[in-house]
Amino acid sequence: MQSTSGTDPIVVVGGGLAGLATAAYLARDGAEVTVLERAAAPGGRAQTTRAGDFRLNLGPHALYRSGAGIRVLAELGVKYHGGVPKAAGGCALDGGRVDVLPGGFVSLLTTGLFGLSGKLEAAALLSSVGRIDAAEFDRTTVREWSSTRVRHPDVRRLLEALARLATYANAPETMSAGLAIRQLQMAIASSVSYLDGGWQTLVDGLGACAEEHGARIRTAAAVTALEHAADGRITGARLRDGTLMPARAIVLALDAPAASALLPDGPVRRYAAAATPVLAACLDVGLARLPRPRATFALGIDEPSYYSVHSAVARLAPDGAALIHVARYLGDATPEPKLIERQLDGVLDRLQPGWRDVVVERRFLPHMLAASALPTAAGGGLAGRPGPEVPEAPGLYVAGDWVGPDGWLADGALASARRAAGLVRNRARERRAAAA
């Protein structure tokens, strides 16, 4: 077995958004940083596939315009461009019908999802969401929140559908309402962006920032174990080929299950090992043209489905063509993949009749990981997630979409990267001060 030589660097295990951002922060501060990514290319779930002239994200991706993630990207100088989907003009899929999705005053008046009293309650609910103290509902489930706050059953169904849309999670009986409220507040206040060229632009931007400041990114470098000194302090990472990468600090920027396989026993590992993944079945379709150009967004009310023409606002398809993401948010009861694919085909049949005749690209992902650890009401929501520091192994840290109290999905991954990098830097300063 071989060992790398030279000054022991900081090792970041995982080259997704969290790992690349962590490396960029540390390298910018002057640290020697190596990123070890097990796949052939960095990016993780943020990779974008080139399919002819189409750009396919791994399922529908949206960047919250007021989330923690854009602040991290701004700090690191990562540039991106995109468009904002319109709030008006969306469709609601309910019981085989295509109706108007309430997104404003006019759509509330015209929707057939509920009667006048339901419309009044829905209007009051949507206008008041921004004033709710989400922290008060961290230990309340979405179902408990919707049942106690909303009188009309059809308005409750709309509220839970919007919660699915904002969180990607179909778990109303366990998910923290505090998480759903925070996501809804951001969506209502400032919406989201679909990115030109796909999320690969963020991967490339973060990677370039890290490398510009001296970080090294190694691919096809799977870590199988961590090395510790007798006192528990971290000393290095063991690669699959037996190579030891010495390290004075290691950041595991992995999803919760992958991190739990490397963590020592303790609260952080137990949280990661017990985490419930958030899954979605995704159908990504490139069409030569859009049969119905005005049908660009739809949300399932009676079924946990999603449909959006991302190319309507972002450059993801050739001129005149269209890139559509259709998804089903998966819960505890998950239908067989072929049945789900037929259901997603059916969504397209209703909204874009004739789409099968103009298909250029098609990809079905039956079990796409949207997030690796659902914040539950029983666990205290976002506030109940572990912080980046691993007390049982000094010098070991974690980052990812399941770490820290700030943000969800990409926002959580990027916010945890910033927090982890700050802790690594502060601990190094404390050691230098103690040695002086």
Order of alpha helices (4+ residues) and beta strands (2+ residues): beta-alpha-beta-beta-beta-beta-alpha-beta-beta-beta-alpha-alpha-alpha-alpha-alpha-beta-alpha-beta-beta-beta-beta-beta-alpha-alpha-beta-beta-beta-beta-alpha-beta-beta-alpha
